Amino acid sequence: MQSYPPNALLRMMPCRVWRCYIGGYLLDTFVGNTDPHDSHTPEDWLASTVPAVNGPNTQGPTEGLACVRGEDGSLGPLLRDVLAADPAAYLGRVGAAELDVLCKFLDSAVRLPIQCHPDRAFAKEFFHSERGKAESWLVLDTRTIDGEEPYLLMGFKPGIRREDFIAAVHAQDVATMESMLHKIPARAGDSYFIPGRFPHAIGPGVFMLEVQEPSDWVVQPEASCAGSPLSRSDMWGPLSIERALDCFEYRGETVEQVIARTLQLPEMLNISSTGKIEIIIGPAATSCFAVQRVTVCGNFTASCDAPYHIEVIVAGCGTLQVGDSITAVKRGDVLFVPFGVTSIEYIADEVGMVTYQCSGNI
């Protein structure tokens, strides 16, 4: 296997993953694919070391595991295998060669099933996993589909009763289930933190960067997604129905309370005449992962304070320089930044550049 310096940026290949829903048109457009369309691969898992859990729909034994891109653009080794060669050098620690964060491009053409994910305590007790699945949504773009404006379903409304929700689940009364959640317009530029056990669903026409704990655990009590049936495993994972429904937090809130709890307002960390760094997801929201946004309009140098991170270019183009190494980047590019990289000089073209730095446990 080719060796990769632990003090250099690793450019990543696309890693599209099968999901039970369709989407991907905005994602294709965003990364410059010549034939943008919706399909069952609406997600790209960015620098992922997490295998996708797709049961009978699995696309192969390494689905969800991202590969490094060779200098000539060819498919390189799995990032997981590169990290396993020397975790201390690449991650700044000994032990498993797995990242503490999972990032995805996600583009929905339909409403995803109502769902929740375990927090760490629930995951440890019932999924036998140290990882929960707190997540964050950074909305990049939206579209209107069949006349329906893009939206998000988030949080139970006041008056929610566990027995009513469970009765609707057993009756597969989807309209009633949906009516129990708040419907919130999706707007490009908004960022949300979605804690474990919080009921939610992504509506049609939403393209986002999702940053989350590195697991694929989900409980989704609808028996179908946009007309396509879901298997028992799709709905409940390894749990019984009764135990899976315990994963929801039956807490009623007003829409104002839901927005106050989930919507994240940027916090300025560093600013100059040529760039700025903002905290998008920080310790006030979670200790599971962190997201910073770097906006560049010239030459701007930023230190890499996390042991490692995933760099996602979301607007513009330019170069990233580490030492004598210069990497040209454009919108849609993804890089893994290992432990040995202590700072990056961002050099934006005339149009400027925006990038997200996504890191694990903080």
NORDAPE-V293761 format. One record per backbone hydrogen bond with DSSP energy under -0.5 kcal/mol. CO is the residue of the C=O (numbers start at 1). NH is the residue of the N-H. E is the energy in kcal/mol with one decimal. If there is no record, write none. Layout:
CO&NH&E / CO&NH&E
This chain:
5&8&-1.2 / 6&340&-1.4 / 8&338&-0.6 / 9&11&-0.6 / 10&336&-2.9 / 11&69&-3.3 / 15&45&-2.6 / 17&43&-0.8 / 22&109&-2.4 / 22&110&-0.6 / 23&39&-2.6 / 24&28&-3.1 / 25&29&-2.3 / 26&30&-2.6 / 27&31&-2.0 / 28&32&-0.6 / 28&33&-2.6 / 29&32&-0.8 / 39&23&-2.0 / 40&19&-2.1 / 42&107&-1.6 / 43&17&-2.1 / 44&46&-0.7 / 44&105&-2.3 / 45&47&-0.6 / 45&48&-0.7 / 46&103&-0.7 / 48&66&-2.1 / 52&54&-0.8 / 54&57&-2.6 / 55&58&-1.7 / 60&63&-1.5 / 62&65&-2.4 / 63&52&-2.7 / 64&50&-0.5 / 64&66&-0.6 / 66&79&-2.8 / 67&13&-2.9 / 68&76&-2.5 / 70&73&-2.2 / 74&70&-3.4 / 77&68&-2.9 / 78&82&-1.9 / 79&83&-2.6 / 80&84&-1.9 / 81&85&-1.0 / 82&85&-0.8 / 82&86&-0.5 / 83&86&-1.3 / 86&89&-0.5 / 86&90&-2.1 / 87&91&-3.0 / 87&92&-0.7 / 87&93&-0.9 / 88&92&-1.0 / 89&340&-0.5 / 90&339&-2.6 / 96&98&-1.0 / 102&212&-2.5 / 103&46&-2.5 / 104&106&-0.5 / 104&210&-3.0 / 105&44&-2.0 / 106&208&-2.8 / 108&205&-2.5 / 108&206&-0.7 / 115&200&-2.2 / 116&219&-2.5 / 117&197&-3.5 / 118&133&-2.5 / 119&123&-2.8 / 120&124&-2.4 / 121&125&-2.0 / 122&126&-2.8 / 122&127&-0.7 / 123&127&-1.3 / 123&128&-0.6 / 123&129&-1.8 / 134&213&-2.4 / 135&194&-3.8 / 136&211&-1.7 / 137&139&-0.6 / 137&192&-2.5 / 138&209&-2.5 / 139&189&-2.9 / 141&207&-2.6 / 145&148&-2.2 / 147&149&-0.5 / 148&145&-1.8 / 150&186&-1.7 / 151&203&-1.8 / 152&154&-0.5 / 152&184&-3.3 / 153&201&-2.2 / 154&182&-0.9 / 155&182&-1.7 / 156&253&-2.3 / 157&160&-1.4 / 161&164&-0.6 / 161&165&-2.1 / 162&166&-2.6 / 163&167&-2.0 / 164&168&-2.1 / 165&169&-2.1 / 166&170&-2.5 / 167&171&-1.9 / 168&172&-0.6 / 168&173&-2.6 / 169&172&-1.0 / 172&174&-1.4 / 173&177&-2.1 / 174&178&-3.0 / 175&179&-1.9 / 176&180&-0.8 / 177&180&-1.1 / 178&181&-1.7 / 180&157&-2.7 / 182&154&-2.1 / 182&184&-0.6 / 184&152&-2.9 / 187&190&-2.0 / 190&139&-2.5 / 191&264&-3.1 / 192&137&-2.5 / 193&195&-0.6 / 194&135&-2.5 / 195&198&-1.4 / 197&249&-2.5 / 199&155&-2.6 / 200&115&-2.5 / 201&153&-3.2 / 202&112&-3.0 / 203&206&-0.6 / 204&151&-0.5 / 205&143&-1.9 / 205&207&-0.5 / 206&108&-2.2 / 207&140&-2.3 / 207&141&-1.9 / 208&106&-2.5 / 208&210&-0.6 / 209&138&-2.2 / 209&211&-0.5 / 210&104&-2.5 / 211&136&-2.2 / 212&102&-2.5 / 213&215&-2.2 / 219&116&-1.9 / 223&230&-2.8 / 225&228&-2.1 / 227&229&-0.5 / 228&225&-2.7 / 231&235&-2.0 / 232&236&-3.0 / 233&237&-1.9 / 235&220&-2.6 / 236&239&-1.8 / 240&244&-2.8 / 241&245&-2.3 / 242&246&-0.8 / 243&246&-0.7 / 244&247&-1.8 / 245&248&-0.8 / 248&250&-0.8 / 249&251&-2.0 / 250&252&-0.5 / 251&156&-0.6 / 254&258&-2.3 / 255&259&-2.5 / 256&260&-2.3 / 257&261&-1.8 / 258&262&-1.7 / 259&263&-2.5 / 262&193&-2.4 / 263&265&-0.5 / 267&279&-3.3 / 270&277&-3.1 / 274&297&-2.7 / 274&298&-0.7 / 275&272&-2.9 / 276&295&-2.4 / 277&269&-3.0 / 277&270&-1.8 / 278&280&-0.6 / 278&293&-2.8 / 279&267&-2.0 / 281&291&-2.3 / 282&285&-1.9 / 282&286&-2.1 / 287&362&-1.7 / 290&359&-2.5 / 291&280&-2.6 / 291&281&-1.8 / 292&357&-3.1 / 293&278&-2.5 / 293&295&-0.5 / 294&355&-2.5 / 295&276&-2.1 / 296&353&-2.1 / 298&300&-0.5 / 298&348&-2.6 / 300&346&-3.5 / 302&344&-2.6 / 303&305&-0.9 / 309&311&-0.5 / 309&337&-3.1 / 310&312&-0.5 / 310&358&-2.7 / 311&313&-0.5 / 311&335&-2.5 / 312&314&-0.6 / 312&356&-2.7 / 313&332&-3.1 / 315&354&-2.3 / 316&331&-1.1 / 317&349&-2.3 / 318&329&-2.8 / 319&347&-2.6 / 320&327&-2.7 / 321&345&-2.5 / 322&325&-2.2 / 325&322&-2.5 / 326&328&-0.5 / 327&320&-2.5 / 329&318&-2.2 / 330&333&-2.2 / 333&313&-2.5 / 334&12&-2.6 / 335&311&-3.1 / 335&337&-0.5 / 336&10&-2.4 / 336&338&-0.7 / 337&309&-2.0 / 338&341&-1.8 / 340&342&-0.7 / 342&304&-2.9 / 344&302&-2.5 / 344&346&-0.7 / 345&321&-2.5 / 346&300&-2.8 / 346&348&-0.5 / 347&319&-2.5 / 349&352&-2.1 / 352&317&-1.3 / 353&296&-3.2 / 354&314&-2.3 / 354&315&-1.5 / 355&294&-3.4 / 356&312&-2.6 / 356&358&-0.6 / 357&292&-2.3 / 357&359&-0.5 / 358&310&-2.8 / 359&290&-2.1
